[in-house]
Amino acid sequence: MNQPYLEFRIPAIGNTKDMLISELAEDGFEGFVEHDDGFSAFIPENIFLRRRFEDLIHAYEIPLSRIIENKIEQRNWNAEWEASYEPICIHKDIYIRTPFHPAMPDFKHQLTIQPKMSFGTGHHETTRLMLQLMLAEDFKNKYIFDYGCGTGVLSVMASVLGATEIFAVDIDDWAAENLYENAQLNDIKNIVFEQGDIDKAKGKIFNLVLANINKNILTATMAEMASTIEVGGLLLMSGFYENDVDDLLSVALPYGLTLNQKINENDWTAMVLVKK
């Protein structure tokens, strides 16, 4: 497919950058390349809504005059993006690379992820935090629910750590193709995907749930997530800031979910909750 993309180079740093990237992703932006003074955001030209984009930029008090816009072809974008894409190292435990990076056998776990210009590659703090939490838990012979799976990197990691089966859902139609491609790249055959929201998990009971989404969705679906977790089971979640923790715990507690562990990177947080 040779569909042209639009690139917007946006001056934003710190929490402003992370929050804006998250909102742009919800509006259809598919790729992000970070720079020292901000980031570039990419979206297919045919789905771009200029008024929505300008309203969002205005809400973040960024002058439109400071945003650089370019039109690029799909093929050129892929080459540029691959050239700027770096592997991810999490201590000496996890090495996440794409098919165009060399292998690094010194790492305990090595994942090959073809991101398709999407989140969930390990570059964002929340994905790294989730992977760190996963390393500390027992996945052997467990039934896992990956809620909002994206690229499937957490599903792939769960399988590598010994899970029996992973049930993954995502509302985006690109997720199925991307997840199954990444499962194949890592020789994994025990991930089942369904497109949709958390209602796809209704009636299922899991040993452990993975949810790297955002505060609003986590809050809105806490009851449904809790209903899918066995007593003694775990909820690993991220996608929120340190100052959101108390709000999320207050929502989780009535459903028997209590804090077991919490870790941070920059202002981002991830937690392990246990169902009593």
C-alpha positions as CSV (number, residue, x, y, z in Angstrom):
1,M,0.0,0.0,0.0
2,N,1.5,3.3,-1.1
3,Q,-0.8,5.6,0.9
4,P,0.8,8.9,1.7
5,Y,1.3,9.9,5.3
6,L,1.4,13.3,6.9
7,E,4.2,14.1,9.4
8,F,3.8,16.8,12.1
9,R,6.9,17.8,14.0
10,I,5.6,19.1,17.3
11,P,7.6,20.9,20.0
12,A,6.6,19.3,23.3
13,I,8.6,17.9,26.2
14,G,8.1,16.1,29.5
15,N,4.6,15.1,30.6
16,T,3.1,17.3,27.9
17,K,4.7,15.2,25.2
18,D,3.6,11.9,26.6
19,M,0.0,13.0,27.1
20,L,-0.2,14.5,23.7
21,I,1.2,11.4,22.0
22,S,-1.5,9.3,23.8
23,E,-4.3,11.6,22.6
24,L,-2.9,11.7,19.1
25,A,-2.8,7.9,19.0
26,E,-6.5,7.8,19.9
27,D,-7.2,10.1,17.0
28,G,-5.5,7.7,14.5
29,F,-1.8,8.7,14.5
30,E,0.2,5.6,13.9
31,G,3.8,6.4,14.5
32,F,5.9,8.6,16.7
33,V,9.6,9.5,16.6
34,E,11.0,11.4,19.5
35,H,13.4,14.3,19.3
36,D,15.2,16.3,21.9
37,D,12.8,19.2,21.5
38,G,9.6,17.2,20.8
39,F,8.5,14.5,18.5
40,S,7.2,13.7,15.0
41,A,3.8,12.2,14.6
42,F,2.6,10.3,11.5
43,I,-0.9,9.7,10.3
44,P,-2.4,8.4,7.0
45,E,-3.5,11.4,5.0
46,N,-7.0,9.9,4.2
47,I,-8.0,9.8,7.9
48,F,-6.5,13.0,9.1
49,L,-9.0,15.5,10.6
50,R,-7.3,18.9,10.6
51,R,-9.9,20.7,12.8
52,R,-9.6,18.0,15.4
53,F,-5.8,18.2,15.3
54,E,-5.7,21.9,15.5
55,D,-8.2,21.9,18.5
56,L,-6.0,19.4,20.3
57,I,-2.8,21.4,19.7
58,H,-4.6,24.6,20.9
59,A,-5.7,22.8,24.1
60,Y,-2.0,22.1,24.8
61,E,-1.2,25.8,24.2
62,I,1.3,25.0,21.4
63,P,1.3,27.6,18.6
64,L,0.4,26.1,15.2
65,S,3.1,28.3,13.7
66,R,5.7,26.2,15.5
67,I,4.5,22.9,14.0
68,I,6.3,21.7,10.8
69,E,4.1,19.7,8.5
70,N,5.4,17.4,5.7
71,K,3.7,14.9,3.3
72,I,5.7,11.7,2.8
73,E,5.1,8.5,0.9
74,Q,4.5,5.2,2.8
75,R,7.8,3.7,1.4
76,N,9.9,6.7,2.4
77,W,8.3,6.9,5.8
78,N,9.1,3.2,6.5
79,A,12.7,3.7,5.5
80,E,13.1,6.8,7.7
81,W,11.3,5.2,10.6
82,E,13.4,2.0,10.5
83,A,16.6,4.0,10.4
84,S,15.6,5.9,13.6
85,Y,14.3,2.9,15.5
86,E,16.5,1.6,18.3
87,P,16.3,-1.7,20.1
88,I,15.2,-1.8,23.7
89,C,17.2,-3.2,26.6
90,I,15.7,-3.8,30.0
91,H,18.7,-4.5,32.3
92,K,20.2,-7.8,31.1
93,D,16.9,-9.6,31.2
94,I,15.0,-8.4,28.0
95,Y,16.2,-7.3,24.6
96,I,13.4,-6.2,22.2
97,R,14.5,-5.8,18.6
98,T,12.9,-5.7,15.2
99,P,13.6,-8.1,12.3
100,F,16.1,-5.5,10.9
101,H,18.2,-5.5,14.1
102,P,20.9,-8.1,14.9
103,A,20.3,-10.7,17.6
104,M,21.9,-10.2,21.1
105,P,22.3,-13.7,22.7
106,D,23.7,-12.3,26.0
107,F,20.2,-11.4,27.1
108,K,18.0,-13.8,29.1
109,H,14.9,-13.1,27.0
110,Q,15.0,-11.8,23.4
111,L,11.8,-10.7,21.7
112,T,11.4,-9.8,18.0
113,I,8.7,-7.2,17.5
114,Q,7.6,-5.7,14.2
115,P,5.8,-2.6,15.5
116,K,4.0,-1.4,12.4
117,M,4.4,2.2,13.5
118,S,2.4,1.5,16.7
119,F,2.7,1.6,20.5
120,G,3.9,-1.4,22.5
121,T,7.4,-1.8,21.3
122,G,9.0,-1.2,24.7
123,H,10.1,2.4,23.9
124,H,7.4,3.9,26.2
125,E,7.9,3.9,29.9
126,T,4.7,2.1,30.6
127,T,5.6,-0.9,28.4
128,R,9.0,-1.2,30.1
129,L,7.4,-1.0,33.5
130,M,4.9,-3.8,32.6
131,L,7.7,-6.0,31.3
132,Q,9.7,-5.5,34.5
133,L,6.7,-6.4,36.7
134,M,6.1,-9.5,34.5
135,L,9.7,-10.7,35.2
136,A,8.9,-10.9,38.9
137,E,5.7,-13.0,38.5
138,D,5.2,-16.7,37.9
139,F,3.6,-17.3,34.5
140,K,4.1,-21.0,34.2
141,N,1.0,-22.9,33.3
142,K,-1.1,-19.7,33.7
143,Y,-4.1,-18.5,31.6
144,I,-3.4,-14.8,30.8
145,F,-5.7,-12.0,29.6
146,D,-3.9,-9.2,27.6
147,Y,-6.4,-6.3,27.6
148,G,-5.6,-3.7,24.9
149,C,-2.8,-5.8,23.5
150,G,-1.5,-3.5,20.7
151,T,1.5,-5.1,19.1
152,G,1.2,-8.1,21.4
153,V,4.6,-7.5,23.1
154,L,3.1,-8.4,26.5
155,S,1.4,-11.4,25.1
156,V,4.6,-12.6,23.5
157,M,6.5,-12.0,26.8
158,A,3.8,-14.0,28.8
159,S,4.3,-16.9,26.4
160,V,8.0,-16.8,26.7
161,L,7.7,-16.8,30.5
162,G,5.7,-20.0,30.4
163,A,2.0,-19.1,30.1
164,T,-0.3,-21.9,28.8
165,E,-2.5,-19.6,26.8
166,I,-3.0,-15.9,26.3
167,F,-6.3,-14.3,25.3
168,A,-5.7,-10.9,23.8
169,V,-8.1,-8.2,22.8
170,D,-7.8,-4.8,21.2
171,I,-10.3,-2.4,19.6
172,D,-8.0,-1.5,16.7
173,D,-8.2,-3.6,13.5
174,W,-4.4,-3.5,12.9
175,A,-3.7,-5.3,16.1
176,A,-4.7,-8.8,14.9
177,E,-2.3,-8.7,12.0
178,N,0.5,-7.2,14.0
179,L,0.1,-9.5,17.0
180,Y,0.0,-12.7,14.9
181,E,3.0,-11.5,12.9
182,N,4.9,-10.9,16.1
183,A,3.8,-14.3,17.5
184,Q,5.2,-15.9,14.4
185,L,8.4,-14.0,14.6
186,N,8.9,-15.4,18.1
187,D,7.7,-19.0,17.2
188,I,4.7,-18.6,19.6
189,K,1.4,-20.5,18.9
190,N,-0.6,-20.0,22.1
191,I,-2.1,-16.5,21.7
192,V,-5.7,-16.2,20.8
193,F,-6.9,-12.7,19.6
194,E,-10.3,-11.2,19.3
195,Q,-11.0,-7.7,18.1
196,G,-13.1,-5.7,20.5
197,D,-13.3,-4.4,24.1
198,I,-13.3,-6.1,27.5
199,D,-16.7,-7.6,26.9
200,K,-14.9,-10.2,24.8
201,A,-13.5,-11.7,28.0
202,K,-17.0,-12.0,29.7
203,G,-17.4,-15.4,31.3
204,K,-13.7,-16.2,31.2
205,I,-11.6,-16.6,34.4
206,F,-7.8,-15.8,34.2
207,N,-4.9,-16.3,36.5
208,L,-3.4,-13.0,35.6
209,V,-4.6,-9.9,33.6
210,L,-2.3,-7.5,31.8
211,A,-3.7,-4.0,31.1
212,N,-1.4,-1.2,29.8
213,I,-4.0,1.3,28.7
214,N,-4.8,4.7,30.4
215,K,-6.4,5.9,33.6
216,N,-9.8,6.6,32.2
217,I,-10.2,3.1,30.6
218,L,-8.8,1.4,33.6
219,T,-11.2,3.2,35.8
220,A,-14.2,2.5,33.6
221,T,-13.5,-1.2,33.2
222,M,-12.2,-2.1,36.7
223,A,-15.3,-4.0,37.6
224,E,-15.1,-6.1,34.4
225,M,-11.4,-6.7,34.8
226,A,-11.9,-7.8,38.4
227,S,-14.7,-10.2,37.4
228,T,-12.3,-12.1,35.1
229,I,-9.6,-12.7,37.7
230,E,-9.5,-15.7,40.0
231,V,-9.2,-15.3,43.7
232,G,-5.5,-14.9,44.4
233,G,-5.0,-13.9,40.8
234,L,-3.2,-10.7,39.7
235,L,-3.8,-7.6,37.8
236,L,-0.7,-5.9,36.3
237,M,-1.6,-2.5,35.0
238,S,0.1,0.7,33.7
239,G,-0.6,3.7,31.5
240,F,-1.0,6.3,34.2
241,Y,1.0,8.7,36.3
242,E,2.1,8.5,40.0
243,N,-0.5,11.0,41.0
244,D,-3.3,8.8,39.6
245,V,-2.4,5.8,41.9
246,D,-4.7,6.8,44.8
247,D,-7.7,7.3,42.5
248,L,-7.2,3.9,40.8
249,L,-6.7,2.1,44.1
250,S,-10.0,3.6,45.4
251,V,-11.8,2.3,42.4
252,A,-10.1,-1.2,42.6
253,L,-10.7,-1.8,46.3
254,P,-14.5,-2.4,46.2
255,Y,-13.8,-5.3,43.8
256,G,-11.3,-7.0,46.1
257,L,-8.2,-5.7,44.3
258,T,-5.5,-4.5,46.7
259,L,-2.0,-3.2,46.0
260,N,0.8,-5.7,46.0
261,Q,3.6,-3.8,44.3
262,K,4.3,-0.4,42.6
263,I,7.2,0.8,40.4
264,N,7.9,4.0,38.6
265,E,9.8,5.4,35.7
266,N,9.9,9.1,35.3
267,D,6.3,10.1,36.2
268,W,4.8,6.9,34.9
269,T,3.7,4.1,37.2
270,A,2.8,0.4,37.0
271,M,1.1,-1.7,39.8
272,V,0.4,-5.3,40.7
273,L,-2.9,-5.8,42.3
274,V,-4.0,-9.0,43.9
275,K,-7.6,-10.2,44.1
276,K,-8.5,-11.1,47.7
